[in-house]
């Protein structure tokens, strides 16, 4: 009987330790870009829209599209006042070459997260498709 009681205590202790090990990852989890159209590093024909999808409801604070080193492309972005997971914007015809998308959002936890990704427009590029992102390119502030 005593052996069963000791085994139960060990299992409960192991479960509690496992929970403690997982909690920091849960607490540190912030909003993240999960997909975009066009995708990161994609080579595409001029896309008709720019679409960003996040892992939870966020408010989009800033979104820029830059061709080359410094040519800002205007596409009617306005900061969002209501949270959402997907944000889509119609684009004008884009010039050939590299484009950088930079974004800043605020998540439900109140933390600001920023990131960027690049894609290129080419005459022989494929049609833009939504592609998954890993979480390596984002920076957050507390």
TORKOL-4160 file (C-alpha; in steps of 0.2 Angstrom, whole numbers, padded with zeros to 4 digits, m for minus):
142
<pt num="1" X="0000" Y="0000" Z="0000"/>
<pt num="2" X="0014" Y="0012" Z="0005"/>
<pt num="3" X="0023" Y="0009" Z="m0012"/>
<pt num="4" X="0007" Y="0014" Z="m0022"/>
<pt num="5" X="0006" Y="0030" Z="m0011"/>
<pt num="6" X="0024" Y="0034" Z="m0015"/>
<pt num="7" X="0021" Y="0031" Z="m0034"/>
<pt num="8" X="0006" Y="0042" Z="m0034"/>
<pt num="9" X="0016" Y="0056" Z="m0026"/>
<pt num="10" X="0031" Y="0054" Z="m0038"/>
<pt num="11" X="0019" Y="0055" Z="m0053"/>
<pt num="12" X="0010" Y="0070" Z="m0046"/>
<pt num="13" X="0027" Y="0078" Z="m0044"/>
<pt num="14" X="0032" Y="0074" Z="m0061"/>
<pt num="15" X="0016" Y="0081" Z="m0069"/>
<pt num="16" X="0018" Y="0097" Z="m0059"/>
<pt num="17" X="0036" Y="0099" Z="m0065"/>
<pt num="18" X="0031" Y="0096" Z="m0083"/>
<pt num="19" X="0018" Y="0110" Z="m0081"/>
<pt num="20" X="0031" Y="0122" Z="m0074"/>
<pt num="21" X="0042" Y="0118" Z="m0089"/>
<pt num="22" X="0028" Y="0122" Z="m0102"/>
<pt num="23" X="0022" Y="0137" Z="m0093"/>
<pt num="24" X="0037" Y="0149" Z="m0098"/>
<pt num="25" X="0034" Y="0144" Z="m0117"/>
<pt num="26" X="0015" Y="0148" Z="m0115"/>
<pt num="27" X="0019" Y="0165" Z="m0106"/>
<pt num="28" X="0032" Y="0170" Z="m0119"/>
<pt num="29" X="0021" Y="0166" Z="m0134"/>
<pt num="30" X="0017" Y="0182" Z="m0143"/>
<pt num="31" X="0007" Y="0186" Z="m0159"/>
<pt num="32" X="0016" Y="0179" Z="m0174"/>
<pt num="33" X="0014" Y="0180" Z="m0193"/>
<pt num="34" X="0009" Y="0163" Z="m0199"/>
<pt num="35" X="0006" Y="0166" Z="m0218"/>
<pt num="36" X="0007" Y="0179" Z="m0231"/>
<pt num="37" X="0003" Y="0182" Z="m0249"/>
<pt num="38" X="0015" Y="0183" Z="m0258"/>
<pt num="39" X="0026" Y="0172" Z="m0247"/>
<pt num="40" X="0043" Y="0176" Z="m0240"/>
<pt num="41" X="0057" Y="0175" Z="m0253"/>
<pt num="42" X="0044" Y="0171" Z="m0267"/>
<pt num="43" X="0047" Y="0176" Z="m0285"/>
<pt num="44" X="0030" Y="0181" Z="m0292"/>
<pt num="45" X="0022" Y="0191" Z="m0306"/>
<pt num="46" X="0014" Y="0207" Z="m0299"/>
<pt num="47" X="0002" Y="0202" Z="m0285"/>
<pt num="48" X="m0015" Y="0209" Z="m0285"/>
<pt num="49" X="m0016" Y="0209" Z="m0266"/>
<pt num="50" X="m0005" Y="0209" Z="m0250"/>
<pt num="51" X="m0012" Y="0197" Z="m0237"/>
<pt num="52" X="m0005" Y="0194" Z="m0219"/>
<pt num="53" X="m0012" Y="0181" Z="m0207"/>
<pt num="54" X="m0007" Y="0180" Z="m0189"/>
<pt num="55" X="m0009" Y="0166" Z="m0176"/>
<pt num="56" X="m0022" Y="0176" Z="m0165"/>
<pt num="57" X="m0032" Y="0192" Z="m0166"/>
<pt num="58" X="m0021" Y="0207" Z="m0168"/>
<pt num="59" X="m0023" Y="0226" Z="m0173"/>
<pt num="60" X="m0012" Y="0231" Z="m0187"/>
<pt num="61" X="m0003" Y="0247" Z="m0182"/>
<pt num="62" X="0009" Y="0249" Z="m0197"/>
<pt num="63" X="0012" Y="0241" Z="m0214"/>
<pt num="64" X="0024" Y="0247" Z="m0227"/>
<pt num="65" X="0029" Y="0240" Z="m0244"/>
<pt num="66" X="0045" Y="0246" Z="m0251"/>
<pt num="67" X="0052" Y="0243" Z="m0268"/>
<pt num="68" X="0071" Y="0242" Z="m0269"/>
<pt num="69" X="0080" Y="0252" Z="m0256"/>
<pt num="70" X="0068" Y="0266" Z="m0253"/>
<pt num="71" X="0053" Y="0268" Z="m0265"/>
<pt num="72" X="0038" Y="0267" Z="m0253"/>
<pt num="73" X="0023" Y="0260" Z="m0262"/>
<pt num="74" X="0006" Y="0268" Z="m0257"/>
<pt num="75" X="m0008" Y="0255" Z="m0256"/>
<pt num="76" X="m0021" Y="0264" Z="m0244"/>
<pt num="77" X="m0015" Y="0256" Z="m0228"/>
<pt num="78" X="m0024" Y="0263" Z="m0212"/>
<pt num="79" X="m0021" Y="0256" Z="m0195"/>
<pt num="80" X="m0034" Y="0244" Z="m0189"/>
<pt num="81" X="m0046" Y="0248" Z="m0175"/>
<pt num="82" X="m0054" Y="0231" Z="m0174"/>
<pt num="83" X="m0043" Y="0215" Z="m0171"/>
<pt num="84" X="m0042" Y="0202" Z="m0184"/>
<pt num="85" X="m0031" Y="0187" Z="m0189"/>
<pt num="86" X="m0030" Y="0191" Z="m0208"/>
<pt num="87" X="m0027" Y="0208" Z="m0216"/>
<pt num="88" X="m0029" Y="0210" Z="m0235"/>
<pt num="89" X="m0025" Y="0225" Z="m0246"/>
<pt num="90" X="m0027" Y="0228" Z="m0265"/>
<pt num="91" X="m0010" Y="0232" Z="m0273"/>
<pt num="92" X="m0006" Y="0243" Z="m0288"/>
<pt num="93" X="0004" Y="0235" Z="m0302"/>
<pt num="94" X="0021" Y="0233" Z="m0294"/>
<pt num="95" X="0038" Y="0236" Z="m0303"/>
<pt num="96" X="0050" Y="0222" Z="m0306"/>
<pt num="97" X="0063" Y="0219" Z="m0292"/>
<pt num="98" X="0063" Y="0216" Z="m0274"/>
<pt num="99" X="0050" Y="0222" Z="m0262"/>
<pt num="100" X="0050" Y="0222" Z="m0243"/>
<pt num="101" X="0035" Y="0221" Z="m0232"/>
<pt num="102" X="0037" Y="0228" Z="m0214"/>
<pt num="103" X="0023" Y="0227" Z="m0201"/>
<pt num="104" X="0020" Y="0231" Z="m0183"/>
<pt num="105" X="0005" Y="0224" Z="m0174"/>
<pt num="106" X="m0001" Y="0224" Z="m0156"/>
<pt num="107" X="m0008" Y="0207" Z="m0149"/>
<pt num="108" X="m0021" Y="0203" Z="m0136"/>
<pt num="109" X="m0007" Y="0203" Z="m0123"/>
<pt num="110" X="m0003" Y="0221" Z="m0127"/>
<pt num="111" X="0014" Y="0218" Z="m0133"/>
<pt num="112" X="0020" Y="0226" Z="m0149"/>
<pt num="113" X="0027" Y="0214" Z="m0162"/>
<pt num="114" X="0036" Y="0219" Z="m0178"/>
<pt num="115" X="0043" Y="0209" Z="m0193"/>
<pt num="116" X="0047" Y="0210" Z="m0211"/>
<pt num="117" X="0048" Y="0199" Z="m0226"/>
<pt num="118" X="0054" Y="0201" Z="m0244"/>
<pt num="119" X="0047" Y="0195" Z="m0261"/>
<pt num="120" X="0052" Y="0199" Z="m0279"/>
<pt num="121" X="0042" Y="0203" Z="m0294"/>
<pt num="122" X="0048" Y="0195" Z="m0311"/>
<pt num="123" X="0041" Y="0194" Z="m0328"/>
<pt num="124" X="0043" Y="0175" Z="m0327"/>
<pt num="125" X="0037" Y="0174" Z="m0309"/>
<pt num="126" X="0023" Y="0163" Z="m0303"/>
<pt num="127" X="0006" Y="0168" Z="m0298"/>
<pt num="128" X="0007" Y="0174" Z="m0279"/>
<pt num="129" X="0000" Y="0161" Z="m0267"/>
<pt num="130" X="m0002" Y="0161" Z="m0248"/>
<pt num="131" X="0014" Y="0153" Z="m0240"/>
<pt num="132" X="0017" Y="0149" Z="m0222"/>
<pt num="133" X="0030" Y="0158" Z="m0211"/>
<pt num="134" X="0041" Y="0152" Z="m0197"/>
<pt num="135" X="0042" Y="0164" Z="m0182"/>
<pt num="136" X="0060" Y="0169" Z="m0184"/>
<pt num="137" X="0058" Y="0186" Z="m0192"/>
<pt num="138" X="0048" Y="0195" Z="m0179"/>
<pt num="139" X="0053" Y="0206" Z="m0164"/>
<pt num="140" X="0043" Y="0210" Z="m0149"/>
<pt num="141" X="0043" Y="0224" Z="m0136"/>
<pt num="142" X="0037" Y="0223" Z="m0118"/>
